[in-house]
Amino acid sequence: MRLFAALTDWDWFSFLRDRPEFDEVNFWSPSAATGFKALEPGELFAFKLHAPRSRIAGVAWYQGFCRLPLIGAWATFGEANGASSLPELTARIARYRRGPVVAERDQVGCVLLRNPVFFPKDAWIAEPPDWSRNIVRGKGYDAAVGIGRVLWESLEERVRSTTVELAAGLGPAADPVEFQEVTAMRRLGQRAFRALVTDVYDRRCAVTGERVLPVLDACHIRPATQEGPHDIRNGLLLRSDLHTLFDRGYLGVDPPTHRLLVSRQLRNDWKNGRDYYSLAGLELRSPRDRAESPAPEYLEWHREVLFRG
């Protein structure tokens, strides 16, 4: 088990500390040039404040990393980006980049976090003794040995006491967060699902190749309302009209071939559909990593249960 102590923007931290309603947050990086490989989903991500505060002041559980245009990050996370508006977020990123930022074009790195816990000031933890002033992003630790073990135990104590206080009435009612690594922490939340599906399809519709991000939706193959998980392999990136038709069973996917199916019922119900019938038989675009392609069991469920034939 690993943990990562990340240098954390004070404005981001203080904004989200006062909004405990967000169970998923985006720990953005002003540059998308470098990825994030320090953790696996379900491992611990700690908030290490910049000097002069220089303390570890909270934690969350890591879900994954992706790159998105700034406007896409805002559309997915909104205020859970740690800012009250897109102009405010853009200005903050421009300050770090020391240059102009275009929200529709410029990308940010998105470290996707779940179940953040912000410690009261009197519970902040001193920075680790091996912390260097030259660190610009953060430092990883093995939670089983040495400094990492000491830090892990301190974080565990703070998480338990902080979440018990919240449950007792100092904030929204909540059960104490389970600190140990558990399966639930590995499951994607709704926002992370949207962000990662958008990213793995390179921000292009899986059917048409459309690139205009505001009209693209991360679509569940088996809907969440029908026990479908927030899993990349249960996702497609679709143009919004195709998403609507897919959810209503007028479109489907042939599981063996990944080719688009268009229901005859579309014409019967709406006396039209020519533009959609022209798409029938198209093979869906694959995600960047084929290991994240739609799982057969979800495609088969949609074909058998939702598709209108």
Secondary structure, 3 states (H helix, E strand, C coil): CEEEEEEECHHHHHHHHCCCCCCEEEEEECCCCCCCCCCCCCCEEEEEECCCCCEEEEEEEEEEEEEEEHHHHHHHHHHHHCCCCHHHHHHHHHHHHCCCCCCCCCEEEEEEEEEEEECCHHHCEECCCCCCCCCCCEEEEECCCHHHHHHHHHHHHHHHHHHHHHHHHHCCCCCCCCCCCCHHHHCCCHHHHHHHHHHHCCCCCCCCCCCCHHHEEEEECCCHHHCCCCCHHHEEEEEHHHHHHHHCCCEEEECCCCEEEECCHHHHHHCCCHHHHCCCCCECCCCCCHHHCCCHHHHHHHHHHHCCC
